[in-house]
Amino acid sequence: MIVGTQKPFPEIWEMVQGFKRVLVFGCNTCVAICHAGGGKEAEILATMLRMKAAEEGVAIEVKDLAIQRHCEPEYFDQVIEEVRGYDLVLSAACGVGVNFLTQRIGKVPVYPAINTSFYGAVPKAGVFVELCAGCGNCVLHLTGGICPIARCSKSLMNGPCGGTDKGKCEVSKEIDCAWYLIVERMKELGTLEKLGEIQPPRNWATARDGGPKRIVLEHIAEEETAEVKK
Amino acid sequence: MYVKKLMTTLGIDPARLEMFNLSAAQGPRWAEICTQFIEKMRAFGPSPIADGLRKQKCV
């Protein structure tokens, strides 16, 4: 899932200055799981903004709303007219949600209330860890299911660097050395010899270096277009 | 703790909020806590939000 954290409140307060009607718009999927931008968090943030406005003597109307998902039009369509009625939408969704709403909303500005951080998992309540970098060219079959792109601080492809120390990364003792984990896992699987094969330099065109990406499933996209034409 | 943190963010003294665990059978203790807390809040004076709202009304 996509993991994010709410922006510092002073930054959010600064963003809303000069606006009279503000909607804090939550997304009840990924960012709700990480307690950053779901309906509950949107409600708390809207309350905090109202309290701050009262404290500062600023006249501003702040409401909150949440939908199940900000990245698909079906969920927007039911509320888009209501959302368009505000001077500013403070989106508590991930960056995808902010961009997507911006494309659909018309002249109302959409500002981010959270910092979108990474693709991760929830090993235990309240803890989120990055496990995938969305690089577009998966190598997990070569590395025992442990991603060296996302989980090695240097994204190394042919073993650890000199900074590995008792299974930890030199960047922080909180970070496991991905290559230590890979070696241990491949020993466990009896596939350690696979690591003897040198991986050539990666083609990063499938990742950020290749620019914005687009995937079209023609069999679905064409059917959808035909349906709309009918 | 979470709400106290939010209060600090807003510049409100977190001591303005306390939680007490009591059973429904502890009426006298409840009254005692309420009395003590009210005294404590009187000493604190009006909340910054009340001040802001008052100023807003004056404008």
Interface residues (C-beta under 8 A of the other chain):
Chain A: F9 I44 M48 M51 K52 A53 A54 E55 E56 G57 A59
Chain B: L6 T9 L10 G11 I12 P48 I49 D51 G52 L53 K55 Q56 V59
